Amino acid sequence: MNKNDFSIRLERKEEYREVEALIRESFWNVYKPGCSEHYVMHVLRDDPAFVKELDFVVEQDGRLIGQNMFMRTVIEADDGRQIPVLTMGPICIANDLKRKGYGKKLLDYSLEKAAGLGFGAVLFEGNILFYGKSGFRYASEFGIRYHDLPEDADSSFFLCRELRAGYLDGITGVYQTPKGYYVDDAEVEEFDKEFPPKEKLKLPGQLFE
C-alpha cells in the first residue's frame, strides 16, 4: 500500500447508497447469514446521536473502498453521572483490500479527528487483536461494564480507548449502546430488496442465527 494512493474524507449525501452497498458486501454472511449493517448505517444517519463530522469514507482512484462513523452515547456512572462518550461503526474496508493496512489508517485517522473535536473516549465491540494496535484496551480495565451482560460473562469483545488521557479516571459504570443500532429484522429484509440478490449462508464462526 502506497500511503499516497488513497484519501480519507467526509461522506457525501450522493454517496449514501454506494457506501451502504460497500458495507453490505463487507459484512455479508460474516456475523450471521446475510447482514444488517448496511441498514443500520442507513438509519443512523438520521439519528440525533450521529456525528456528521466523523462520518468518513476512504477513496482510491474514484472508488469508495472504506468507511467509518461514530455515534454519541453515555456511560451510566455508578455515582449517578452520565459520562459522554462515543461508539463507533460500522467500519469496513472493501473485501479485496482487507489486510493491506487501509483499515488501520482509517481507524487512526478517525480517532485523531474525534480527539480533535474534544471527545473523551470511544467504546465499542471489536477484536482486540486488531484494535489493540490502535490503542484500544479491554473496557473492563477502565471499570466500564457492557449493558445487560452478566457479571461472569466473557466481555473481551468490549473495548475502550481514551481520547483524552485520564478522561475515565475514577469512573465506573455501564455503557449504553445507542438505541439506533437495534433494527427490526423485517425492516432489514425490506431494505435489502433494494440491492442485488445475494445468497445467505450459515457459516462456521457466525455469532447469530
C-alpha positions as CSV (number, residue, x, y, z in Angstrom):
1,M,0.0,0.0,0.0
2,N,1.3,3.4,-1.0
3,K,0.3,5.9,1.6
4,N,-0.4,8.4,-1.1
5,D,-2.7,6.3,-3.2
6,F,-5.9,7.0,-1.2
7,S,-7.7,9.8,0.6
8,I,-9.9,9.9,3.7
9,R,-12.7,12.5,3.7
10,L,-16.3,13.1,4.9
11,E,-19.1,11.1,3.3
12,R,-21.3,13.0,0.8
13,K,-25.0,12.6,0.5
14,E,-24.9,11.4,-3.1
15,E,-22.7,8.5,-2.0
16,Y,-25.1,7.1,0.6
17,R,-26.2,4.1,-1.5
18,E,-22.7,3.4,-2.7
19,V,-21.5,3.3,0.9
20,E,-24.4,1.1,2.0
21,A,-23.5,-1.3,-0.8
22,L,-19.9,-1.4,0.3
23,I,-20.9,-2.1,3.9
24,R,-23.3,-4.9,2.7
25,E,-20.6,-6.6,0.7
26,S,-18.1,-6.3,3.6
27,F,-20.4,-7.8,6.3
28,W,-22.4,-10.3,4.3
29,N,-22.5,-13.7,6.0
30,V,-19.8,-12.6,8.5
31,Y,-21.7,-12.5,11.8
32,K,-24.9,-14.1,10.6
33,P,-26.5,-15.3,7.3
34,G,-26.8,-12.0,5.3
35,C,-26.3,-8.8,7.3
36,S,-28.0,-5.8,8.7
37,E,-25.1,-3.3,9.0
38,H,-26.0,-1.5,5.7
39,Y,-29.5,-0.8,7.0
40,V,-28.1,0.3,10.4
41,M,-26.0,2.8,8.6
42,H,-29.0,3.9,6.6
43,V,-31.0,4.5,9.8
44,L,-28.2,6.1,11.9
45,R,-27.6,9.0,9.5
46,D,-30.9,10.5,10.7
47,D,-30.3,9.7,14.4
48,P,-29.7,12.8,16.6
49,A,-26.7,10.9,18.1
50,F,-25.0,10.6,14.7
51,V,-21.8,12.6,14.4
52,K,-21.7,14.0,10.9
53,E,-18.3,15.5,11.4
54,L,-16.9,11.9,11.9
55,D,-18.6,10.2,9.0
56,F,-15.7,9.2,6.9
57,V,-15.1,7.3,3.6
58,V,-11.8,6.1,2.0
59,E,-11.5,6.9,-1.7
60,Q,-9.0,5.3,-4.1
61,D,-8.9,6.2,-7.8
62,G,-12.5,7.4,-7.7
63,R,-13.8,4.3,-5.9
64,L,-15.0,4.2,-2.3
65,I,-13.1,1.4,-0.6
66,G,-13.8,2.0,3.1
67,Q,-15.9,3.9,5.7
68,N,-16.2,4.6,9.4
69,M,-18.7,6.5,11.5
70,F,-19.3,7.4,15.1
71,M,-22.3,7.9,17.4
72,R,-22.7,9.8,20.7
73,T,-23.6,7.8,23.7
74,V,-23.1,7.7,27.5
75,I,-21.7,5.7,30.4
76,E,-24.2,5.5,33.2
77,A,-21.7,6.0,36.0
78,D,-22.2,4.3,39.3
79,D,-22.2,7.6,41.1
80,G,-25.2,8.8,39.1
81,R,-23.5,10.9,36.5
82,Q,-23.9,10.4,32.7
83,I,-20.4,10.4,31.1
84,P,-20.5,11.4,27.4
85,V,-18.5,9.0,25.1
86,L,-18.5,7.8,21.5
87,T,-19.2,4.5,20.0
88,M,-18.0,3.5,16.5
89,G,-19.1,1.6,13.5
90,P,-19.9,0.0,11.2
91,I,-16.4,0.3,9.9
92,C,-15.2,-1.6,6.9
93,I,-12.8,-1.9,4.0
94,A,-13.6,-3.4,0.6
95,N,-13.2,-7.2,0.6
96,D,-10.4,-7.2,-2.0
97,L,-8.4,-4.7,0.0
98,K,-8.7,-6.1,3.5
99,R,-5.5,-6.9,5.5
100,K,-3.4,-4.4,3.5
101,G,-3.3,-1.6,6.1
102,Y,-6.2,0.6,4.9
103,G,-8.3,-0.3,7.9
104,K,-5.7,0.8,10.5
105,K,-5.1,4.0,8.5
106,L,-8.8,4.8,8.5
107,L,-9.1,3.9,12.2
108,D,-6.2,6.0,13.3
109,Y,-7.3,9.0,11.2
110,S,-10.9,8.7,12.6
111,L,-9.7,8.6,16.2
112,E,-7.4,11.6,15.7
113,K,-10.3,13.6,14.3
114,A,-12.6,12.5,17.2
115,A,-10.0,13.6,19.7
116,G,-9.6,16.9,17.9
117,L,-13.3,17.6,18.3
118,G,-12.9,17.2,22.0
119,F,-14.5,13.8,22.6
120,G,-13.1,11.9,25.6
121,A,-13.3,8.2,24.9
122,V,-14.6,5.6,22.4
123,L,-16.2,2.3,23.5
124,F,-17.4,-0.4,21.1
125,E,-17.4,-4.1,20.3
126,G,-14.4,-5.4,18.4
127,N,-11.4,-7.7,18.2
128,I,-8.5,-6.7,20.5
129,L,-6.0,-8.3,18.1
130,F,-6.8,-5.6,15.5
131,Y,-8.0,-2.7,17.5
132,G,-5.3,-3.1,20.2
133,K,-2.8,-1.9,17.6
134,S,-4.6,1.5,17.7
135,G,-4.6,1.9,21.5
136,F,-7.8,0.1,22.4
137,R,-7.8,-1.9,25.7
138,Y,-10.5,-4.1,27.3
139,A,-13.2,-1.8,28.7
140,S,-13.1,-3.8,31.9
141,E,-9.6,-2.4,32.6
142,F,-11.4,1.0,32.9
143,G,-14.1,-0.3,35.2
144,I,-16.7,0.0,32.4
145,R,-19.3,-2.7,32.0
146,Y,-21.4,-3.7,29.0
147,H,-25.1,-3.2,29.5
148,D,-27.2,-6.4,30.1
149,L,-24.1,-8.6,30.2
150,P,-24.0,-11.0,33.2
151,E,-21.1,-10.4,35.6
152,D,-19.5,-13.8,34.8
153,A,-19.9,-13.5,31.0
154,D,-16.9,-13.0,28.6
155,S,-16.6,-9.3,27.9
156,S,-13.4,-9.5,25.9
157,F,-15.3,-8.2,22.9
158,F,-16.0,-4.9,24.6
159,L,-13.2,-2.4,24.0
160,C,-12.3,1.2,25.1
161,R,-9.8,3.8,24.2
162,E,-9.4,7.2,25.9
163,L,-9.0,10.1,23.5
164,R,-8.1,12.4,26.4
165,A,-5.7,10.9,28.9
166,G,-7.4,10.4,32.2
167,Y,-10.9,11.0,30.9
168,L,-12.3,7.9,32.6
169,D,-10.2,8.2,35.8
170,G,-12.3,7.4,38.8
171,I,-15.3,6.4,36.7
172,T,-17.0,3.0,36.9
173,G,-20.4,2.3,35.3
174,V,-22.4,0.8,32.5
175,Y,-22.0,1.6,28.8
176,Q,-25.2,2.1,26.8
177,T,-25.4,1.1,23.2
178,P,-27.4,3.8,21.2
179,K,-30.9,2.5,20.5
180,G,-30.5,3.3,16.8
181,Y,-28.3,0.2,16.4
182,Y,-31.2,-2.1,17.2
183,V,-33.1,-2.5,14.0
184,D,-36.1,-4.6,13.1
185,D,-35.4,-7.8,11.1
186,A,-38.4,-7.3,8.8
187,E,-37.3,-3.7,8.0
188,V,-33.8,-5.1,7.2
189,E,-35.3,-7.6,4.8
190,E,-37.4,-5.0,3.1
191,F,-34.5,-2.6,2.7
192,D,-32.2,-5.4,1.4
193,K,-34.6,-5.9,-1.6
194,E,-33.2,-2.6,-3.0
195,F,-29.8,-4.3,-3.6
196,P,-28.8,-7.1,-6.0
197,P,-29.8,-10.5,-4.6
198,K,-27.1,-12.3,-2.5
199,E,-27.2,-15.8,-1.0
200,K,-27.5,-16.0,2.8
201,L,-25.3,-18.7,4.2
202,K,-24.9,-20.2,7.7
203,L,-21.2,-20.4,8.2
204,P,-18.9,-21.6,11.0
205,G,-17.9,-18.8,13.4
206,Q,-21.0,-16.7,12.9
207,L,-22.4,-15.2,16.1
208,F,-26.1,-15.2,15.3
209,E,-28.6,-17.4,13.6
